[in-house]
Amino acid sequence: MLFHSLRARIALVFVVLMLVAQAAAFLVINSVILKNAHRNAEEQLSVAERVFAQILRGNSEQLTQAASVVALDFGFREAVATHDSKTVASALRNHGDRVHADVVMLVDLDGKLIADSGGVGREGMAFPFPKLIRTVATKGDASSFGMIGPRAYQLVAVPVKAPIAIAWVVMGFAVDDALARDLSSLTSLDVSFLTVGDDGKWGVLASSLPHDARDALTDQAQLAANGYATRVMRLHSEGRTVAVLLERSLNEALAPFKRLQTTLLLITLLGVLVSSVGSVLMARSVTRPIAALTQFSKRI
């Protein structure tokens, strides 16, 4: 009975030691896997941030080309030079519809609105983005994000020359859910546009996410708790701040690693089982000579 107890103790010691060693190895390797998954998500966000910036620059160039078509139209330039308001308004609407612009404006050299497709009765009012006009006056074209009412727009401006600059054409393209979804499909990330309200708090302008998933977008702590890696990009904007929030679900990032975790766990459990069987056999081989010696002493 003594040897059975000794054998059990020896086996138990070996099993516990092997279990501790296997568990430690599992925890260390699992920690490395998780760190690599988080690092991978952050690297994807960094790459996506650069891609996103390139996409916005590409969009700006395309929008500038579209605005240039209007500014270079001979009939339009003649209407601007002769102050033919009806022809100017009609040309702005037609060209705006052709390139799917949401807002088209004509600004005079004093920074006052000559025409505005966004509303009647704004003629003569100050253009709300003077910095955009100053930039286009010095560089030949300019782009920026800006808020018009409750909506954000990507704005581009080009000069109307006859042959010197006599006005500025400004086109605005709405920042909406459709744009966010398009950018999301290109970057493989969730994309949301944010702005700072009058109360100093962030608000959601547009997002690729469904409406019921937007409540936590302005709280990065809540996003982190919900398993998201995030990156905020402040966009070049005039007036109220406009930013874009890029999100990467850590659950999706971890998906390839979870299979590795499962395999590692199975290997660990198998190792513990094999070690347990080996410990029992080793304990038996260790106690067998002692048992034989005891039996021999009893016979003496």
DOLUMKE-180762 format. One line per 2 residues: number of its first residue (from 1); their letters; for each residue x negated, y negated, z negated of N, C-alpha, C. Coordinates in steps of 0.02 Angstrom, whole numbers. Layout:
<rs>
NUM) A) X/Y/Z/X/Y/Z/X/Y/Z; ... .
</rs>
This chain:
<rs>
1) ML) -42/60/0/0/0/0/-44/-63/0; -102/-56/-39/-148/-112/-43/-176/-129/25 .
3) FH) -192/-77/64/-222/-88/129/-172/-115/179; -109/-93/170/-57/-122/213/-50/-196/199 .
5) SL) -53/-214/134/-49/-285/116/-109/-324/141; -169/-295/135/-230/-327/159/-228/-335/235 .
7) RA) -204/-280/267/-199/-282/340/-151/-338/361; -94/-345/326/-46/-397/343/-75/-467/333 .
9) RI) -113/-474/279/-143/-540/265/-194/-559/318; -236/-511/337/-286/-524/388/-252/-542/455 .
11) AL) -200/-504/472/-163/-517/533/-130/-586/531; -102/-603/472/-69/-667/465/-118/-725/473 .
13) VF) -178/-717/443/-229/-770/449/-248/-781/522; -260/-726/558/-278/-732/628/-221/-764/669 .
15) VV) -159/-743/655/-102/-770/692/-95/-845/680; -101/-865/616/-96/-937/599/-151/-977/633 .
17) LM) -212/-951/632/-267/-987/663/-257/-994/738; -235/-940/770/-223/-943/842/-164/-989/858 .
19) LV) -113/-987/815/-55/-1030/825/-74/-1104/820; -115/-1120/770/-138/-1189/762/-180/-1211/822 .
21) AQ) -224/-1166/844/-267/-1183/902/-226/-1193/965; -177/-1148/977/-135/-1154/1036/-91/-1217/1033 .
23) AA) -63/-1231/973/-21/-1290/966/-61/-1354/976; -123/-1356/949/-165/-1415/958/-182/-1425/1032 .
25) AF) -198/-1370/1066/-213/-1375/1137/-153/-1400/1177; -93/-1374/1159/-32/-1395/1194/-19/-1470/1183 .
27) LV) -26/-1493/1121/-13/-1563/1106/-62/-1610/1142; -126/-1590/1143/-176/-1631/1176/-162/-1636/1251 .
29) IN) -151/-1577/1282/-139/-1576/1354/-74/-1612/1371; -22/-1602/1330/42/-1635/1342/35/-1711/1336 .
31) SV) -5/-1734/1288/-17/-1806/1281/-51/-1834/1342; -100/-1797/1369/-134/-1819/1430/-85/-1823/1488 .
33) IL) -41/-1774/1494/9/-1773/1547/54/-1835/1543; 78/-1850/1482/122/-1908/1473/86/-1973/1489 .
35) KN) 22/-1979/1467/-16/-2039/1482/-25/-2047/1557; -40/-1992/1591/-48/-1995/1664/17/-2015/1698 .
37) AH) 73/-1990/1673/138/-2007/1702/152/-2082/1695; 139/-2109/1634/150/-2181/1623/102/-2222/1666 .
39) RN) 39/-2200/1670/-10/-2235/1711/11/-2233/1784; 38/-2176/1806/60/-2169/1875/118/-2217/1889 .
41) AE) 164/-2224/1841/221/-2270/1850/196/-2342/1854; 148/-2360/1812/121/-2429/1814/84/-2442/1879 .
43) EQ) 48/-2393/1904/13/-2401/1968/63/-2409/2025; 118/-2371/2022/170/-2378/2073/200/-2448/2071 .
45) LS) 210/-2475/2010/236/-2543/2004/188/-2594/2033; 123/-2584/2021/73/-2631/2047/72/-2629/2123 .
47) VA) 74/-2569/2152/76/-2563/2225/140/-2594/2252; 196/-2579/2219/260/-2605/2242/262/-2681/2238 .
49) ER) 229/-2709/2187/227/-2782/2180/192/-2814/2240; 137/-2783/2261/101/-2809/2320/142/-2800/2383 .
51) VF) 174/-2742/2390/217/-2730/2448/275/-2779/2449; 304/-2791/2391/361/-2837/2386/340/-2907/2408 .
53) AQ) 281/-2930/2385/257/-2996/2404/247/-3000/2480; 221/-2946/2510/211/-2945/2582/278/-2947/2619 .
55) IL) 328/-2911/2593/394/-2911/2624/425/-2981/2622; 418/-3015/2565/446/-3083/2559/411/-3131/2608 .
57) RG) 345/-3123/2615/308/-3166/2663/332/-3151/2734; 342/-3086/2749/367/-3068/2815/436/-3096/2828 .
59) NS) 480/-3092/2777/547/-3121/2784/543/-3196/2796; 499/-3229/2758/492/-3301/2765/469/-3320/2836 .
61) EQ) 422/-3282/2863/398/-3296/2931/454/-3286/2982; 493/-3233/2974/548/-3221/3021/601/-3276/3016 .
63) LT) 616/-3298/2954/665/-3350/2945/639/-3416/2973; 575/-3429/2965/545/-3490/2993/550/-3490/3069 .
65) QA) 538/-3433/3100/544/-3428/3172/616/-3442/3195; 664/-3416/3157/734/-3428/3173/751/-3502/3168 .
67) AS) 725/-3536/3116/738/-3607/3108/703/-3647/3163; 645/-3623/3185/608/-3658/3238/646/-3657/3303 .
69) VV) 683/-3603/3316/723/-3599/3377/773/-3656/3379; 804/-3671/3322/851/-3727/3318/815/-3792/3330 .
71) AL) 759/-3802/3295/723/-3866/3298/695/-3880/3368; 680/-3827/3407/651/-3836/3473/704/-3841/3528 .
73) DF) 767/-3829/3512/820/-3833/3562/826/-3906/3587; 822/-3914/3653/821/-3982/3681/886/-4019/3667 .
75) GF) 943/-3985/3676/1007/-4018/3664/1014/-4038/3591; 990/-3996/3546/995/-4012/3475/951/-4072/3458 .
77) RE) 890/-4073/3484/845/-4129/3470/874/-4195/3497; 904/-4191/3555/935/-4251/3584/993/-4275/3542 .
79) AV) 1033/-4227/3517/1091/-4246/3475/1067/-4278/3410; 1012/-4252/3382/984/-4281/3320/958/-4351/3334 .
81) AT) 922/-4359/3389/893/-4424/3406/946/-4477/3419; 1003/-4456/3448/1057/-4504/3464/1110/-4507/3410 .
83) HD) 1098/-4471/3355/1144/-4471/3298/1214/-4447/3317; 1215/-4396/3361/1279/-4366/3381/1298/-4314/3329 .
85) SK) 1334/-4335/3278/1348/-4292/3220/1388/-4230/3238; 1435/-4237/3284/1477/-4179/3302/1435/-4126/3336 .
87) TV) 1392/-4146/3383/1349/-4098/3418/1300/-4066/3369; 1272/-4107/3324/1226/-4081/3274/1259/-4028/3230 .
89) AS) 1319/-4044/3205/1355/-3997/3162/1371/-3933/3199; 1393/-3939/3262/1410/-3880/3302/1349/-3837/3314 .
91) AL) 1292/-3869/3331/1231/-3831/3344/1206/-3796/3281; 1211/-3830/3224/1190/-3798/3162/1232/-3736/3147 .
93) RN) 1298/-3743/3157/1342/-3685/3144/1326/-3628/3191; 1318/-3644/3255/1307/-3591/3305/1241/-3554/3293 .
95) HG) 1188/-3593/3282/1122/-3562/3271/1121/-3525/3204; 1155/-3553/3154/1158/-3520/3089/1194/-3453/3093 .
97) DR) 1249/-3452/3130/1286/-3389/3139/1245/-3338/3177; 1205/-3363/3225/1165/-3317/3267/1112/-3280/3227 .
99) VH) 1083/-3314/3178/1029/-3282/3138/1055/-3262/3069; 1121/-3266/3060/1154/-3245/2997/1129/-3286/2937 .
101) AD) 1116/-3350/2948/1098/-3394/2893/1161/-3412/2853; 1154/-3414/2788/1211/-3430/2745/1220/-3505/2736 .
103) VV) 1166/-3543/2741/1168/-3615/2735/1120/-3644/2787; 1145/-3695/2824/1102/-3732/2871/1112/-3806/2858 .
105) ML) 1056/-3842/2850/1059/-3913/2834/1011/-3952/2879; 1028/-4014/2891/984/-4060/2925/970/-4119/2879 .
107) VD) 906/-4133/2868/884/-4184/2820/846/-4239/2858; 862/-4302/2843/827/-4356/2877/760/-4370/2843 .
109) LD) 723/-4417/2871/656/-4431/2846/657/-4462/2776; 714/-4488/2755/720/-4516/2688/742/-4464/2637 .
111) GK) 749/-4402/2658/769/-4349/2612/844/-4348/2599; 884/-4375/2644/957/-4374/2638/987/-4324/2687 .
113) LI) 1042/-4294/2668/1076/-4245/2711/1111/-4280/2769; 1095/-4256/2829/1132/-4279/2888/1191/-4233/2901 .
115) AD) 1179/-4168/2893/1232/-4118/2902/1218/-4060/2856; 1273/-4026/2836/1267/-3970/2789/1324/-3922/2803 .
117) SG) 1305/-3862/2825/1357/-3812/2839/1389/-3785/2775; 1358/-3799/2717/1384/-3773/2654/1442/-3813/2626 .
119) GV) 1458/-3871/2654/1514/-3909/2627/1523/-3975/2663; 1584/-3998/2665/1601/-4061/2698/1594/-4118/2647 .
121) GR) 1573/-4176/2671/1569/-4234/2627/1502/-4240/2592; 1452/-4198/2608/1387/-4205/2575/1339/-4249/2614 .
123) EG) 1359/-4271/2673/1316/-4314/2713/1298/-4376/2674; 1234/-4394/2676/1210/-4452/2640/1186/-4437/2570 .
125) MA) 1201/-4377/2545/1177/-4358/2478/1104/-4338/2481; 1070/-4343/2425/999/-4324/2422/992/-4248/2429 .
127) FP) 944/-4228/2470/929/-4157/2478/901/-4131/2411; 928/-4075/2385/909/-4054/2317/840/-4024/2309 .
129) FP) 803/-4016/2365/737/-3985/2360/684/-4030/2394; 669/-4087/2365/622/-4134/2396/551/-4105/2404 .
131) KL) 531/-4062/2358/464/-4033/2363/457/-3992/2427; 510/-3958/2447/510/-3918/2508/498/-3964/2568 .
133) IR) 530/-4023/2569/522/-4070/2624/450/-4099/2624; 424/-4114/2565/355/-4140/2563/305/-4089/2589 .
135) TV) 317/-4025/2573/272/-3973/2596/276/-3964/2671; 336/-3964/2700/343/-3956/2772/315/-4017/2809 .
137) AT) 317/-4075/2777/290/-4136/2808/215/-4132/2816; 182/-4098/2769/109/-4093/2771/83/-4030/2805 .
139) KG) 122/-3975/2801/98/-3911/2827/133/-3888/2891; 188/-3919/2909/223/-3900/2970/280/-3852/2960 .
141) DA) 279/-3814/2907/335/-3771/2887/327/-3755/2814; 382/-3733/2783/380/-3719/2711/436/-3671/2694 .
143) SS) 427/-3635/2639/480/-3590/2615/480/-3591/2539; 537/-3577/2511/544/-3577/2439/610/-3544/2421 .
145) FG) 617/-3526/2358/681/-3504/2332/712/-3562/2293; 778/-3566/2296/811/-3620/2260/883/-3602/2246 .
147) MI) 911/-3634/2196/980/-3624/2176/1024/-3678/2206; 1077/-3657/2241/1128/-3702/2265/1193/-3679/2233 .
149) GP) 1216/-3716/2184/1273/-3693/2145/1253/-3632/2105; 1295/-3581/2103/1279/-3522/2063/1237/-3470/2100 .
151) RA) 1220/-3483/2163/1185/-3433/2203/1114/-3455/2219; 1071/-3406/2228/1001/-3419/2247/994/-3407/2322 .
153) YQ) 949/-3445/2352/937/-3439/2423/862/-3439/2436; 842/-3401/2488/775/-3407/2514/778/-3460/2568 .
155) LV) 744/-3516/2557/749/-3574/2601/687/-3581/2644; 696/-3600/2706/640/-3617/2750/656/-3684/2783 .
157) AV) 604/-3722/2797/612/-3788/2828/561/-3798/2883; 584/-3828/2939/540/-3843/2995/558/-3913/3021 .
159) PV) 510/-3948/3052/525/-4015/3077/561/-4014/3144; 602/-4064/3156/632/-4077/3221/591/-4134/3252 .
161) KA) 556/-4120/3307/510/-4169/3336/535/-4195/3403; 526/-4262/3412/546/-4291/3476/505/-4354/3492 .
163) PI) 441/-4352/3505/395/-4295/3493/369/-4292/3421; 378/-4347/3383/359/-4345/3312/419/-4322/3271 .
165) AI) 407/-4305/3209/461/-4280/3166/514/-4334/3156; 578/-4315/3171/633/-4361/3162/684/-4335/3110 .
167) AW) 675/-4272/3090/718/-4241/3040/690/-4172/3022; 723/-4139/2975/702/-4073/2954/762/-4026/2955 .
169) VV) 751/-3968/2986/802/-3915/2984/787/-3868/2926; 836/-3856/2884/828/-3811/2826/880/-3755/2832 .
171) MG) 856/-3694/2829/901/-3635/2831/894/-3598/2765; 951/-3575/2740/952/-3538/2677/985/-3470/2686 .
173) FA) 953/-3419/2658/979/-3351/2663/992/-3327/2592; 1054/-3306/2579/1076/-3291/2511/1038/-3232/2482 .
175) VD) 1021/-3239/2418/993/-3184/2380/1051/-3147/2348; 1070/-3090/2378/1129/-3054/2355/1113/-2980/2345 .
177) DA) 1165/-2942/2328/1155/-2870/2314/1130/-2833/2376; 1153/-2855/2435/1131/-2821/2497/1056/-2829/2506 .
179) LA) 1029/-2889/2493/957/-2900/2498/920/-2858/2446; 946/-2855/2385/914/-2816/2332/913/-2742/2351 .
181) RD) 967/-2717/2380/968/-2646/2400/919/-2632/2456; 914/-2679/2504/866/-2671/2559/794/-2668/2533 .
183) LS) 778/-2713/2487/711/-2715/2458/699/-2653/2415; 751/-2629/2383/745/-2569/2341/728/-2508/2385 .
185) SL) 760/-2503/2443/746/-2446/2487/676/-2449/2515; 648/-2509/2523/580/-2516/2550/527/-2503/2498 .
187) TS) 542/-2518/2434/492/-2511/2381/502/-2448/2338; 559/-2414/2346/577/-2356/2306/582/-2373/2232 .
189) LD) 601/-2436/2218/610/-2459/2149/678/-2492/2143; 702/-2499/2082/762/-2540/2070/740/-2613/2071 .
191) VS) 777/-2654/2109/759/-2724/2119/816/-2768/2094; 800/-2818/2053/850/-2865/2027/821/-2935/2029 .
193) FL) 863/-2983/2048/843/-3054/2049/874/-3088/1988; 832/-3127/1953/853/-3160/1891/841/-3235/1896 .
195) TV) 877/-3273/1856/865/-3344/1849/876/-3365/1777; 847/-3422/1759/855/-3449/1691/913/-3498/1693 .
197) GD) 963/-3486/1651/1021/-3530/1647/1008/-3593/1607; 1059/-3635/1603/1054/-3697/1565/1041/-3685/1491 .
199) DG) 1062/-3626/1468/1052/-3609/1397/983/-3579/1383; 941/-3575/1436/874/-3549/1427/869/-3474/1430 .
201) KW) 925/-3440/1442/926/-3367/1444/926/-3342/1517; 897/-3283/1526/896/-3253/1592/966/-3227/1610 .
203) GV) 982/-3235/1674/1045/-3208/1700/1032/-3171/1765; 1075/-3124/1782/1066/-3083/1842/1100/-3116/1901 .
205) LA) 1061/-3128/1955/1088/-3155/2016/1112/-3101/2064; 1071/-3050/2071/1087/-2995/2116/1045/-2935/2096 .
207) SS) 1069/-2875/2113/1032/-2815/2092/1051/-2756/2137; 1004/-2710/2143/1018/-2647/2178/1054/-2598/2133 .
209) LP) 1059/-2613/2069/1092/-2570/2021/1167/-2581/2021; 1207/-2531/2003/1279/-2542/1996/1293/-2592/1940 .
211) HD) 1351/-2623/1942/1367/-2677/1895/1366/-2654/1822; 1387/-2592/1810/1390/-2569/1740/1321/-2553/1712 .
213) AR) 1268/-2556/1754/1201/-2542/1730/1158/-2605/1724; 1190/-2664/1730/1152/-2727/1732/1148/-2762/1664 .
215) DA) 1185/-2738/1616/1188/-2774/1552/1121/-2780/1518; 1079/-2729/1526/1014/-2728/1490/957/-2758/1531 .
217) LT) 972/-2784/1591/919/-2806/1636/878/-2864/1607; 910/-2907/1569/875/-2966/1543/839/-2953/1478 .
219) DQ) 842/-2892/1453/810/-2873/1390/758/-2819/1404; 695/-2838/1409/643/-2789/1425/634/-2738/1370 .
221) AQ) 646/-2757/1308/641/-2709/1253/693/-2654/1261; 753/-2675/1282/807/-2626/1293/790/-2581/1352 .
223) LA) 761/-2610/1404/741/-2571/1462/688/-2519/1443; 640/-2540/1402/587/-2493/1380/618/-2437/1340 .
225) AN) 668/-2454/1298/701/-2403/1257/740/-2355/1301; 765/-2380/1358/803/-2337/1403/759/-2299/1451 .
227) GY) 693/-2304/1443/647/-2264/1484/630/-2295/1551; 616/-2360/1553/598/-2393/1616/531/-2429/1608 .
229) AT) 489/-2423/1659/430/-2466/1665/450/-2525/1708; 431/-2585/1688/456/-2645/1723/399/-2691/1742 .
231) RV) 412/-2733/1791/366/-2785/1811/408/-2846/1834; 392/-2905/1807/428/-2966/1824/384/-3010/1868 .
233) MR) 410/-3030/1926/374/-3075/1971/412/-3142/1975; 379/-3195/1956/409/-3261/1964/400/-3283/2037 .
235) LH) 454/-3298/2070/451/-3317/2140/438/-3392/2147; 409/-3411/2204/398/-3482/2217/465/-3516/2226 .
237) SE) 484/-3556/2178/551/-3586/2179/547/-3659/2157; 598/-3697/2177/604/-3767/2158/667/-3775/2118 .
239) GR) 662/-3811/2063/720/-3817/2019/719/-3762/1967; 775/-3728/1960/779/-3673/1912/735/-3615/1933 .
241) TV) 705/-3583/1882/660/-3526/1895/698/-3467/1923; 670/-3437/1975/698/-3376/2005/643/-3323/2002 .
243) AV) 661/-3264/1979/613/-3210/1971/644/-3145/1996; 601/-3097/2009/625/-3031/2028/599/-2980/1978 .
245) LL) 642/-2935/1958/625/-2882/1910/621/-2816/1948; 562/-2784/1945/552/-2719/1976/553/-2666/1920 .
247) ER) 590/-2612/1931/597/-2561/1880/580/-2492/1909; 548/-2452/1868/533/-2383/1886/557/-2339/1829 .
249) SL) 602/-2293/1843/627/-2247/1793/572/-2199/1773; 556/-2198/1708/505/-2152/1684/528/-2079/1688 .
251) NE) 593/-2068/1684/619/-2000/1691/604/-1973/1761; 612/-2017/1811/596/-1996/1880/520/-1988/1888 .
253) AL) 482/-2033/1856/409/-2027/1861/383/-1964/1827; 418/-1944/1773/397/-1885/1735/420/-1819/1766 .
255) AP) 468/-1822/1812/498/-1761/1840/445/-1712/1866; 395/-1734/1906/344/-1685/1929/303/-1657/1871 .
257) FK) 294/-1696/1818/253/-1674/1762/291/-1628/1715; 357/-1632/1715/397/-1590/1670/390/-1516/1688 .
259) RL) 384/-1502/1753/372/-1432/1773/305/-1408/1747; 255/-1452/1748/190/-1434/1720/195/-1423/1645 .
261) QT) 234/-1466/1611/244/-1458/1539/277/-1390/1523; 327/-1371/1563/361/-1307/1552/313/-1249/1562 .
263) TL) 273/-1253/1615/223/-1200/1627/173/-1196/1569; 151/-1255/1546/103/-1256/1491/133/-1227/1428 .
265) LL) 197/-1241/1414/230/-1214/1355/236/-1138/1359; 253/-1112/1418/258/-1040/1427/190/-1006/1417 .
267) IT) 137/-1038/1444/70/-1010/1435/51/-1010/1361; 70/-1064/1325/55/-1069/1254/91/-1014/1215 .
269) LL) 155/-1005/1229/194/-953/1195/166/-883/1210; 147/-872/1273/118/-808/1292/52/-797/1255 .
271) GV) 12/-851/1249/-51/-847/1213/-41/-830/1140; 11/-859/1109/26/-844/1039/47/-771/1032 .
273) LV) 88/-747/1079/111/-677/1075/52/-628/1082; 9/-641/1132/-49/-597/1142/-96/-601/1082 .
275) SS) -104/-661/1055/-148/-669/996/-120/-632/936; -54/-632/929/-22/-597/873/-34/-522/877 .
277) VG) -24/-495/937/-36/-423/947/-109/-407/935; -154/-449/962/-225/-438/952/-245/-443/879 .
279) SV) -214/-489/842/-229/-497/771/-210/-435/731; -152/-406/747/-129/-346/713/-178/-288/726 .
281) LM) -198/-280/789/-244/-226/807/-312/-237/773; -334/-301/772/-399/-316/740/-396/-302/665 .
283) AR) -340/-321/633/-332/-309/561/-333/-234/547; -301/-196/590/-301/-124/581/-371/-95/587 .
285) SV) -410/-119/636/-478/-92/645/-524/-112/588; -511/-173/559/-552/-196/504/-538/-156/440 .
287) TR) -474/-142/428/-455/-108/365/-463/-32/369; -470/-4/428/-475/70/433/-536/97/397 .
289) PI) -596/70/406/-654/96/368/-645/90/293; -614/35/271/-604/26/199/-556/79/172 .
291) AA) -504/93/211/-456/145/190/-489/213/187; -532/228/236/-567/292/236/-614/298/177 .
293) LT) -649/244/161/-694/244/104/-655/254/38; -597/224/34/-556/231/-26/-532/303/-35 .
295) QF) -510/333/21/-488/402/19/-545/448/-2; -605/434/24/-663/476/7/-680/471/-68 .
297) SK) -675/408/-95/-690/399/-166/-639/434/-210; -577/435/-187/-526/470/-226/-540/545/-229 .
299) RI) -563/573/-174/-578/645/-174/-636/661/-220; -684/616/-225/-740/626/-270/-716/622/-343 .
</rs>
